[in-house]
Amino acid sequence: MSKTGVEELRAERERKREMLRQAGMDPYPAETARTHSLKQVLDAFESLLENQQTVTVVGRVMSMREHGAIAFADVFDGTAKMQMFFSKENVDEAQFTLFIEAISLGDFIEVTGQAYVTKRGTQAVSVTSWRVLTKALRSIPTEHFGIKDEDERYRKRYLDILLNPELRDMFRKKALYWKASRRFLEERGFEEVHTPTLETTTGGAEANPFVTHHDDFDMDVYLRISVGELWQKRLMAAGIPRTFEVGRVYRNEGTSPDHLQEFTNIEFYAAYMNFEDGLKLLEEHIHYVLDEAFDGQRVFTIKGFDVDFSGPFERIDYVETIEAQTGVNVLTASYEELMEKVAELKIEHEGANRERLTDTLWKYCRKNIAGPVWLTGHPKLVSPLSKESDRGDGTVVRAQLILAGAEFNNCFAELNDPSEQQARFEQQAELLAQGDEEAMMPDWDFVEMLEYGMPPTFGAATLGERFFAYLVDKPIRETQYFPLMRPKRNSADYPDRE
């Protein structure tokens, strides 16, 4: 819409706002007299109708139509949408006229009246009085058309959610998802904790961090790339046997349907829990959340795969899977053989050290796996925080849940040998020095903690935001309320503003 058109619409709404004020109506009152939500009215409609009980309800006007001496307004309050019936027989004529002339789509109103069934059989509230709660100065799109432009949808997410019931339902489901995850862990004796999001080293994952400056301490710090993994392990040493955290994670990396720079994850740690018991707990966790947030659903269509979570989940071996698909044993192959295989398969990759090449070959292989399956037998090289297995082949006690070609639920028998941890950190430091931006930063204070002693521990990064996005088969950006957007640069992008 042109700048002139927007200005004219805004001026018209400002004129209507002044009309309300002239009629003695504050267009932005601080309080309401609501007695019922719209859902409560609809749930108790027959009783309210029979008893002729007066109710006061509130909400945003989503549609309006006038037919001479009567008018209808569909109002939405976040719990339900319901029709308001205005008639000159029940509403003072001046108030009826004011409603028609001064109220627009998007305005918030308060109405008082009684349950009423229209001639078309619609459950409604027959209005006896009304007042404005908020006069909107911009027109909202119609519910039928909504917002079609994706950039506009994300910039005006509040309108996108308002106009899209399916999107609102998805976010309600997401709230149940987080609630169920918390409840599951709390019921099993886990204590919720909150660990630092600003760190001097980025422990617990391999990713490129965001860097910022701490003015008071005059030093650079990093936004965390895991949900406090090394901090929660310190709490194992502190004698808190089971902890979990739901928190934001930040990774200064590329955007894709599966990845964003800011997202929410869950991590939990359990002292004295055996690895097999940990995997069983994770499967129970998934089933619990599916029961609570997805009404017990077990089979999902995700990125073209049919994924059945009924369980128990099968297991596949990291090294054997790569060898079956590529002919290369990543444990025994030389560096040159790994490079040749990656070139032969024409796989794009960043970095050319052995760890990156191994990880690149695995990512090439995983894309065809529907799952859910547990991936086990990871090489020690790609698992700097996990205990070495007793197989004696350089693998570790680690598992990842694979579904629809992606990795989830990364879990370990946590490494608690300080000498071994120091050696692996030194190896990661060498990779960093060679320019590998995704190598893990060493945390020497963590090694010192291990020297005081940490009990045997099972740890997992579990049902995070990306897992939810897969369950609803949406890009992760679509499942966030307000994904990051580039700001509009100048007033030309806002034609109604100087």
N, C-alpha and C positions, 0 to 999 in steps of 0.2 A: 504494500500500500504506500502511496506517495506521502511525503511529509505533510502536504496540505490536507490529505484525507485523514491522517492520524490526528492532526491538530484539530480538525473539525469535530471528529468523534469525541476527543477529549473535552473540547469546549462544550459539547452537548451534555456530557456527563457532569461537568462542573456546573452547568446551568441547572441540571436536575438536583444536584447536591444543594445548591442555593435554594431551590424550591422547597426542599425538605426543611431546611433551616427556617425559611419564612413561615412554614406551617408549624413551627415549634418543635421539630423533630431533630435531635442531635444525630448527625449521620455516623458518629463514631462513639457510641456510649460504652462505658467501661464494664457494665454488668448486664446480665440477662436474667429473665424470670423463668427459664426453662424448667418444666416439671418432668418431661419425658424425652428420651431420645426417639427418633423416628422408628428405630427397630423395636423399641419397647411399645410404641403405639401399635405397630403392625402385629406384634406378638400377642398383644392383649386386646386386639381390635373388637372382637365380638363382645367381650365384657364391657369395654368402654362404650360401645354402641348401645348395649342393652341398658346400662346404667346412666346413659346420657352424661357421662363424666366430662368435665371441661379439662383440657390439656393445653399446655403452652409448649410449643416446639420451635426449633430454630434450624437454620441451614442456609445454604447458598442456592439462589434461584438458577436452575439449569435450563428451564424453558418456560415460556409464557404464551398465553393466547387469550384473546378477549372476544366475547360474543355478546355485544350489547350490554345488558344488565348483569352479566356474569363474566367471570374470568377464572382461568386456571393457571396455576404455577407449580411446576415440578421442583421440589426442594430436596437438596442432598445435604446431610449433616455428618457424613463420614461413617455412619452406621447403616443407613438405608436411604433410599429415595422414595418420596411420597408426594402425592398430589394435594395441593391446597386449593380449596374451592371458595371463591369470592363471589358474593351475591349482594346486590343493593338491598335485598330484603334483610340481610343479617349484618351488613357493614354500613356504617354511616356513609351517606352518599359522598360527602366531601373526602372522607378517608378512602372510599373506593376510587374516586377520581384521582386522588393523589397517588395511589398505588399504580394505576394505569399510566399516569403521566411521568412519575418520578422514579419508578423502579425499573431496572434494566437487568439483562442477563449478567450473572456474576455477583450481583449484590447479595449480601447476607441480610435475612429478615427474621423477625420473631413474630409468630402468629399464635393467637389464642382462639380456641374453638372446640368443637366436639366431633367425635367420629361420625363419618357420613359415607353413605354409598351413593355414588353418582348414578345417573340414568344408564350409563354404560356398564355399571357393576363394579366400578373402580373404588377401592378403599381410599378414602380421602379424609381430610380435616375440613369441616365447614367453618370458615373463619368468621369470628365475631369482632376481632380487633387485630391490629398489626402495628409493627414499627420497624424501622430500619436498624440494623446492627452495624453494617459496614457498607458504605457506598463505594463501589468499585469505579475507578476512573479509566480503566481499560476494558475493552470487550473481550470476553473469553471466546474461543472458537466453539462452534456447535459440537455437541456430543457425537453427532452422526459423522462429521468429517474429521474431527480431532486435529492433530498436528501431523502432517505427512513428512515434512522435511526432517531428516534424522538429526542434523545439527541443531535445528530449532527445538526439537524434542528434548535434547539433552540440556540445552541452555535454559529452557523453560520447563524443567522437569516437573515442577509443581502443577503446571497445566496438563502435562502428559499423564501424570498419575491421576489427576482429577477426572480427566476425560476418558480414561481407559480402565474399565473394571477388571479386565484380565491382568493388567499390570498391578493394580491394587491387590488383587488376590495373590499374585506372586510374592509381593512384599509381605503380606500377612503370613504366607507360608514360610517365607524366609525368617520372620520373627519366631515362628513356632520351631523352626529348625535350630536356631541358636538356643532357644529356651529348652528344648529337649536335650541338646548336647550338654548344656550346663547341668540340668537335672540328673541326667544319667551319671555324670561323674560325681556329683555331690552325693547321690544315693550310694555310691561305692566308696565313700570315704575320702574323696579328693577335696583339697582345700583350694579355693580360688585365690590367686596371688596376682600382684601387679608389679612387673619388673621394668627396668629403665627402657625407654625408647630412644634416648640419646646415649651413645656408647663411645668409648675411646677406641675400641676395636669391634669389628662386626663379626661376632661369633655365631656359630650354629648353622651356617649355610654357606654356599658358594654363590655369590651374586655381587654385582657392582652396586655399591651403596651411594646414597645421597650424602653429600658433605655439607656441613654448615659450620659457623664459627660461634664459639661461646665467648661472648665479650668479657664477662666477669673473670673467667679463668684464662682468657686470651689464648685459646687453643681451638683447633679444629675438632669437631666431633661428628659422628655418623648416625643417621637414622637407622634403626635396627633392621636387619634382614631376616630375623627369625623371631618367634614369640618368646624371647628370653631363655633360649635353650641353656646357655652356660650359666645363667643366673638361677634357673630352676634346679640345675644340678648342684649348685652351691647350697640350695635349700635342702637337698638330700643329705649333704654333709652336715647341715645345721640341725638335723634330727626331725625335720618335717617329712613324714614318709610318703605322702602323696600330694602332689600339687598339680594345678592346671591354670592356664591363662587363656583368655579370649582377648586378642588384641590386634592392633594394626601393625602391618609390616610394610616396609618401603624398599623397593628395588629400582635402581636407576637404569632400567633396561627397556627394551622395545615393547611396544603395544601390539597386541594381537587379540583375536577372539578369546584366547585362553589366558592372557597375561595383561596385567596392569601394573603400574608403578606403586599403587597403594591398595591394600586389600586387608581383609580380616582373616586370621587363622586361629586355630586352637592347637596348643601343645600341652601334653600332660606327661608327668614323670612319676614312677612308682618304685620306691625302694623295695628290694627283695622280691620283686615280681619276675618270674621266669619268662623267657622269651615266648615259649609256646602259650603260656597263660596270657601273655600280652596280646598275641594275635587273636586268641579266642575272645578277649575283652573287646578288641577293635571290631570284630564281626558283630558282637552283641551291641556295640555302640551304634553301628550302622543300622541294624535291625530296629533298635529302639527309636532312632530318629525317623526312620521310614514309617514306623507305626504312628508316631506322634504328629509328624508334619505332612505325611503323604498318605494317611489313612490305610497304612499297612501294605501299600503297593510294593511289589517286589521286582516286577519286570518293567524296564524303562527302554525307550528308544532314544539313543544318545549318539549323535553324529553319524547316523546311519547304521549303528550297531544295535542289536537287541541284547540288552544286558540284564541278566537274571541274578538278583542278589539273594536268592533263597538260601544258598550256602549248604554245607561249608565250602569255602572257596578253595579251588585247586591251587597247586603251586607249580611254578616253572623256575628253571635255573638260569641265572644271568648269562653265564659263560656258555652253557649248552644252547641257549636260545640264539645267541649271536652266531655261534658256530653252525647251527642248523640252517640259518638263513644266509650266511655270508661265506661259510667255509673257513673262517678265521677263529682260532682260539686266542682270545685277548690276553690270557695269562701267559701263554708261551710264545706268542708271535713276537717277532722283532719289531723295533720301531719302524724300520723300512717296510716291513710287510703290512703294518697297520696303515702307513701312508699310502701304499700302493692300493690297498683295498678301498680306502676312502676315495681315492682318485678314480678307481675303476667304477665305483658305484655313483660317481658324480654327486657326492654329498657336499653341500655347502657347510662350512664349519669355521669357527673362530678359534685361533690358537692351534699350534701344531705340536704340543708336548704329548707325551704318552697318555696322560690322564684325559685330556680333551679328545684325543682320537678314540680312546676306549668309549667315552661317554657318547661321542658322535655316532659310533657304530651301533650302540644300544638304542639311541633315539631313532635311528633309521629302522631298526627291527621292531620297535614297540608299536609303530603306527598301525600294524595289521592285527593287533591283539584286542579282541572284544572284551574279554574278562567277564566278571571280576576274577583275577587270579593274583596270588601273592608271588611277587618276584623275589627270589632269594639267591644267595651265593654271589653277592657283589664282590668285586676285587677290592682289596684294602686300599688301593690307589685312589679309588673314587669314594672312599668312606672314611674320612679322617677322624671321625668321632665314634666309630663303632668298634666293638671288641672283635678280635680275630677269632675265627672259628677253629675247632679242633681238627679240621680236615687236613691241615698242614699244606694247603695249596695256595695260600695268599688271599683267601676269601674271608669275609667277616659275617658276624651274626646280625643280619639286617634284612628287612623286608620292605617292599613297596607294593601298594595295591595298584594293579594295572587295570584300567577299564577304558574302553573306547579309544585305545591308542595313546593314553596319557597316564601319568604317574600321580598317585595320591598316597596318603597315610604312610609317610616315611617313618620307619621305626627301627630302633636299635636295641641290642644289648649294649648299654653304654660303656664306652671305654673308661676304666678307672685305674689303669696302670699309669702312674705319672711319667715314668721313663719312656714308655711307648708313646704316650700322648705328646711328650716333648719332641720325640723323634719325628712324629707325623707333622707337628706344627713346623718344625725346621724344614721339612720337605715342602710344605705349603709356602713357607717364606721364600724358598728358592724359586718356586713357580711365580710368586708375585714379583720377585726381582727380575724374572725373565719376561715380564710384561703380561702375565696371565691375570686379567682384571677380575676373573671369577674365582680365583683361588682364595682360600680362607685365610683371614688375618690371624696370626698367632695371638693367643691370650696367655701370657706367661703367668699372670696372677691366677688363672684357672689351673695351670699346672701346679702352682704352689698349693692351691686348695686340695688338689688330688694327693699331694704329699701328706697332708693331714689325714686323708682317708675319706673316700666316698663309698657307700655301700653298693653292692650289686644293684643295678637299676635298669628298668625298662622304660624307654622314652619314646614318644610318638608325636609327630605333627599330624593331626588327624583331620576331622571333617571341617575344612575351611570353606572360604567363600567360593573358590573355584569348583569344589566338589558340588556345592549347591547349584552352581551354574550348569554343571553337567547334568544334574538330575532333572532340571527343568529344560535342558537342551537349548540354552540361550548363550550368546556371547557374554562373558563376565561383565562387560561394560553395561549391558542391558540390565543386569541384576543389581547394580549399584544405584542408590538414590540419586547421587550427584557425581557422576564421573568427571574427572578433570577435563577442562576445555581450555583451548587457547582464548585469551580475552579478546573481545572486539577492540580494535585499536583506536578508533577516533569517532567523532561525532557523526561522521557519514554513515557509520554502521548503526546509529540510533537516530533515524531521521526525524524523530519528534523531540530530540534533545539538542540543545546548543553545546 
